[in-house]
Amino acid sequence: MKSILTILIVYAVLSSSHACAQVTDRSVVYDARTLPSEILSGERNYAVYLPPGYQTSQRSYPVLYLLHGSGDDQTGWVQFGEVQHIADKAIADGTATPMVIVMPDANTGQRGYFNDIRGGWNYEDFFFNEFMPHIEKTYRVKSDKRYRAVGGLSMGGGGSFMYALHHPELFSSACPLSASVGPLNVEDAKRRYNRPSRNEQDVESEPVPDDEIEAYFKRHSAVQLMESMPEDDVKSVRWYIDCGDDDFLYEGNSLVHIAMRKRNFAHEYRVRDGEHRWSYWRSALPSVLSFVSESFHQN
């Protein structure tokens, strides 16, 4: 009787250990992680996807910064984009390499991935000076350009363009989806950046001088940058651009494509059947994961 009891206890322990191993070998998503920011004067949220095997290994992983669109936050790609399910499947079938996927929040306090033209909300400074260093310190991610990529949808597609164009030395690939590429000319920029707005004290903002708007436009227009940036900088990033044929942002994406073609910049440009909606971006994500994995691999 005692020997049977011993066998049962050993079996239970082994089964429990096996079950724990199975659980920790799975991917995990945390969608309410935070870090303090001096630049933005407060706590900032982010979500992170850790691939299968992360919790049971000691290896370092490539990293994809995946940016949400206007109206969402760091949970957008988790809740609506189904990033965990799609990434797990891509890794399991071998079309993507295991990677950490980081999703910051750019929709709390003020909306957008850029430094504000009036200087009151320097999100891009936060991203590169505080957020990326925090991620590289907190998680086992590789810090070489080759193993870092950026992608995003709509407002986050615009952020993907700008981050890779402003810092081509940091990203091996960029994947803007249905991107908001910014005003298409200076006059549009003047109308956008001088819209009536009020601050927290309910005082109307002062107009921005035309020369400042023009300088800001030239630095934050994907079309302008594709036309003017040094060739080697643009070519050092692999580009995957995707926008639906019924998307209201089709014009800006088309103009970026044309500007890149005129300068013979290699890039993948996709126009598929679809609108500006989550079903389109979910269908794009497997290709994004496969594309960035080509940079992460050794050919």
Buried (B, 14 or more C-beta within 10 A) or exposed (E): EEEEEEEEEEEEEEEEEEEEEEEEEBBBBEBEBEBEBEBBEEEBBBBBBBBBBBEEEEEBBBBBBBBBBBEBBBBBBBBBBBBBEBBBBBBEEEEBBBBBBBBBBBBEEEEBBBBBBBEEBBBBBBBBBBBBEBBBEEBBBBBEBBBBBBBBBBBBBBBBBBBBBBBBEBBBBBBBBBBBBBBBEBEEBBEEBBEEEEEEEEEEBEEBEEEEBEEBBBBBBBBBBBBEBEEEBBBBBBBBBBBBEEBEBBEBBBBBBEBBEEEEBEBEBBBBEBEBBBEBBBBBBBBBBBBBBBBBEEE
